[in-house]
Amino acid sequence: MATDNTNYLRRKAALPVDGIEPYIPEAGEEYMNEKQLAHFRNILVAWKKSLMEEVDRTVDHMKEDATNFSDPADRATQEEEFALELRARDRERKLIRKIEKTIARVDDDDYGFCDACGIEIGLQRLEVRPTAELCIDCKTTQEIKERQMAV
């Protein structure tokens, strides 16, 4: 827990959702209390809503811009643009499922603790990556193992 609140997560650009201020804990505050759980639930719900709106915009865009070009190059360009958009939406669809799973963890009071070792993940890490399931040490170890297995 941060002892100096003035240095606590000042870079709002790192947050996944605009319009929600970073949580600044009070001195002696219990980790993952009701206020903190409500804060992270708000972030997750807003993030999911934002992603769902993006999906809707993509569907509308693809319906409106679908043109049957006579030039094969123009048609190929449009198809490539649509393919890139669909790939991005597929990644977001997977993220939406992860957000829903995380919201369920918040509702079950099982949020904010590392799945591997059980320690606190940390408020700043959760602010930046609200779907985090591992503390920074376990995540670093996992990434090192993944790199070693890929070689």
C-alpha positions in Angstrom: 0.0 0.0 0.0 1.4 3.4 -0.9 2.2 5.6 2.0 2.6 8.8 0.0 -0.7 9.5 -1.7 0.8 12.3 -3.8 2.9 9.8 -5.8 0.1 7.3 -6.3 -0.7 6.6 -9.9 -0.8 10.0 -11.4 -0.6 9.0 -15.1 -4.3 8.7 -16.0 -3.3 7.7 -19.6 -2.3 4.3 -18.3 -5.8 3.6 -17.1 -8.0 1.4 -19.4 -11.1 3.7 -19.1 -11.5 7.5 -19.3 -13.5 9.3 -16.8 -12.7 7.2 -13.7 -10.2 8.7 -11.3 -7.5 6.4 -9.9 -8.2 5.0 -6.5 -6.2 6.6 -3.7 -6.2 4.6 -0.5 -6.5 6.2 2.9 -3.9 5.5 5.5 -4.5 2.2 7.2 -7.2 1.2 4.8 -7.9 -2.6 4.5 -6.9 -4.1 1.1 -9.9 -4.9 -1.1 -12.5 -3.3 1.1 -16.0 -2.4 -0.2 -14.9 0.9 -1.6 -12.0 -0.6 -3.5 -14.2 -3.5 -4.9 -16.8 -1.0 -6.0 -14.1 1.1 -7.7 -12.7 -1.8 -9.6 -16.2 -3.1 -10.5 -17.0 0.4 -11.9 -13.8 0.3 -14.0 -14.6 -3.2 -15.3 -18.2 -2.3 -16.2 -17.2 0.9 -17.9 -14.4 -0.9 -19.9 -16.8 -3.6 -21.0 -19.4 -1.0 -22.1 -16.8 0.9 -24.0 -15.7 -2.3 -25.8 -19.3 -3.3 -26.6 -19.9 0.2 -28.1 -16.8 -0.3 -30.3 -18.2 -3.6 -31.5 -21.5 -1.9 -32.4 -19.6 0.8 -34.3 -17.7 -1.8 -36.3 -20.8 -3.6 -37.3 -22.5 -0.4 -38.4 -19.3 0.7 -40.2 -19.0 -2.6 -42.1 -22.7 -2.5 -43.1 -22.5 1.1 -44.3 -19.2 0.9 -46.1 -19.6 -2.5 -47.8 -19.3 -1.6 -51.4 -18.9 -3.9 -54.4 -16.0 -2.3 -56.1 -15.4 -3.2 -59.7 -11.7 -2.7 -59.4 -10.1 -5.8 -57.8 -7.5 -3.7 -56.0 -10.1 -1.5 -54.3 -12.1 -4.6 -53.4 -9.0 -6.3 -51.9 -8.2 -3.1 -49.9 -11.7 -3.0 -48.5 -11.6 -6.7 -47.6 -8.2 -6.3 -45.9 -9.5 -3.3 -43.9 -12.5 -5.4 -42.8 -10.3 -8.3 -41.9 -8.1 -6.1 -39.7 -11.2 -4.7 -38.0 -12.6 -8.1 -37.4 -9.3 -9.3 -35.9 -9.3 -6.4 -33.5 -12.9 -7.1 -32.5 -12.0 -10.8 -32.0 -9.3 -9.7 -29.5 -11.8 -7.4 -27.8 -14.4 -10.2 -27.7 -11.9 -12.3 -25.8 -11.1 -9.4 -23.5 -14.8 -8.9 -22.8 -15.1 -12.5 -21.7 -12.1 -11.9 -19.4 -13.7 -8.8 -18.0 -17.0 -10.7 -17.3 -15.0 -13.4 -15.5 -13.2 -10.7 -13.5 -16.5 -9.0 -12.6 -17.7 -12.3 -11.3 -14.5 -12.5 -9.1 -15.2 -9.0 -7.7 -18.8 -10.1 -6.9 -17.5 -13.2 -5.2 -15.0 -11.2 -3.1 -12.2 -13.2 -4.8 -10.6 -10.2 -6.5 -7.2 -8.6 -6.1 -5.2 -11.7 -4.9 -2.7 -13.6 -7.0 -4.0 -16.9 -8.3 -0.5 -18.5 -8.0 0.8 -17.4 -4.6 -2.2 -15.7 -2.9 -0.6 -12.4 -2.1 -2.1 -9.0 -2.9 -1.7 -8.0 -6.5 -1.6 -4.3 -5.6 -3.9 -1.4 -6.3 -1.6 0.3 -8.9 -1.3 -2.9 -10.9 -5.0 -3.4 -10.8 -5.7 0.2 -11.9 -3.6 -0.3 -15.0 -4.6 -3.9 -15.7 -7.9 -4.6 -13.8 -8.1 -8.1 -15.2 -4.7 -9.1 -13.7 -4.8 -12.5 -12.0 -1.1 -12.7 -11.0 1.0 -10.5 -8.9 4.0 -8.8 -10.7 6.5 -11.4 -9.4 4.4 -14.4 -10.6 3.6 -12.7 -13.9 7.3 -12.0 -14.5 8.2 -15.6 -13.7 5.4 -16.8 -16.0 6.7 -14.6 -18.9 10.3 -15.8 -18.4 9.1 -19.5 -18.5 7.1 -18.7 -21.7 10.1 -17.2 -23.4 12.3 -20.2 -22.4 9.7 -22.6 -23.8 9.5 -20.7 -27.1 13.2 -21.1 -27.8 
